[in-house]
Amino acid sequence: MPSHLSADRPPAQPPGGGSVDALISQTRRLKGDVHAVRRDAQDDGSDPQGRWQRALYDLALHQLNDLDEHLAQLREGPPAPAVVEPAPATGTAPTAPRRDSLLSRVGSAEWNLLTDEASWSGELYQILGRDPQTPPLTLDELPSLVLDEDRPRLTSMVTDCLVDAKPIDGEFRVLRPDDAVRTVHMMGEPVLDADGSTASMWAVLRDVSELRRSQRVVSETRDSLQHHQHRAQTEHRLAVELQEAVLPPWRGSLRLPRRSPETLDLAARYLPSSTSAMIGGDWYDALELADGDMLLSVGDLTGHGVAVTSGMATLLGAVRGMAMAGTQPGQLLSWLNQLLDATVQPALGSAICCRYRPETRTLAWAQAGHPAPLLFRDGTGRRLSAPDGVLLGATSGASYEQAEEPLEPGDLLVLHTDGLVPGHDSMAAVNRLLDLAPRFDEARTAQDCVRMVVEEFGGTEREDDACVLIAKVTG
């Protein structure tokens, strides 16, 4: 049975957010002041001016509640993420409400139940799109302006007010003569006569169409964000699960081949990106082959996400299969290039493939646009001279040369992908790895060397995933 290595991944860090607490505090203090003035206002129910003032206090409280809600949304921002760098599915930001969405037009009306007369303010005519020269509508006529589905709500509010003396506080939609649909918020109360019976109904009406429209946009955008984030989280989870299923499952140090005195002490680590929550296409592998040789490989398929992780799994499976069949590294990369070139979704990738023969301590290897292995011996390190090989998927029918390198007991071989440092600066990564030569020389195991690499590169602000595979010749 083949033996493998595995990856370790630290958790992603959540982003931070801003604050509008000072504005919210001011709004809530103002709401408290309006409540106090409203409570202290004297009104015996017979003074029209008093009713108008009290209604305006109530409307002001509604406006401040709306403002408080918007500020709370601004402070909280979109739903919490994760991963990722989320954006609305439509690609557009929510439209800011116009100035009149919070300070909307207000009109008033009174319906006398004894005379069946109605009195409207000029603002109410404008809200409902009615000609000021026409008589105001009675309570029986008012539902004719209301959309069919909202008429039961209006009827219920008016009935509760006239029969049970309950205040009116609700919304309904009206269809104006210009075919515009407007949302109207109505606040009303009964006016009682001397014997306590309802003599008339007085109300103020506010056009809240723009406010409700902006709230719908915010709600729809929030729903879109949540859907997008849920989809991104699902894709991330699938990519992680696929990567964990494909990469070697063994953790810690590994010695291959298991039944030979001439072994390699192996260790590896996967280093995720520090700037992206998306999983990339980096891989590493260590595999004992049927003839006793060992396969060592690392690679990187460009891109991120489930599709890239799936493509990486396909390539890694092909590498393992061809190596088990005895294919040498140069030919293996040639066939891997043909496989990538034949896929439905073309992609680019880099890889290095090594075949180690324990009996002769010989390393045969080939590369496809990938950083060459680093060989450390007696406290110094050097980069192996790379045979020719272009990126996988770059051109059809590419051939890949193969090189051999004799190894000695105590040698250390380092394979890595090019995302260790920002900007994919391979030479910077190579130089920093070579600087670790004296420390590598003092290390007892490959796992100790991997820990040194993690200490050196683990805190780097990497733009992409990276991985490192270290093999120490022990016999």
Secondary structure, 3 states (H helix, E strand, C coil): CCCCCCCCCCCCCCCCCCCCHHHHHHHHHHHHHHHHHHHHCCCCCCCHHHHHHHHHHHHHHHHHHHHHHHHHHHHHCCCCCCCCCCCCCCCCCCCCCCHHHCCCCEEEEEEECCCCEEEECHHHHHHHCCCCCCCCCCCCCHHHHECHHHHHHHHHHHHHHHHHCCCEEEEEEEECCCCCEEEEEEEEEEEECCCCCEEEEEEEEEECHHHHHHHHHHHHHHHHHHHHHHHHHHHHHHHHHHHHHHCCCCCCCEEECCCCCCCEEEEEEEECCCCCCCCEEEEEEEEECCCCCEEEEEEEEEEECHHHHHHHHHHHHHHHHHHHCCCCHHHHHHHHHHHHHCCCCCCCEEEEEEEEECCCCEEEEEEECCCCCEEEECCEEEECCCCCCCCECCCCCCCCCCEEEECCCCCEEEEECCCCCHHHCHHHHHHHHHCCHHHHHHCCCHHHHHHHHHHHHCCCCCCCCEEEEEEEECC
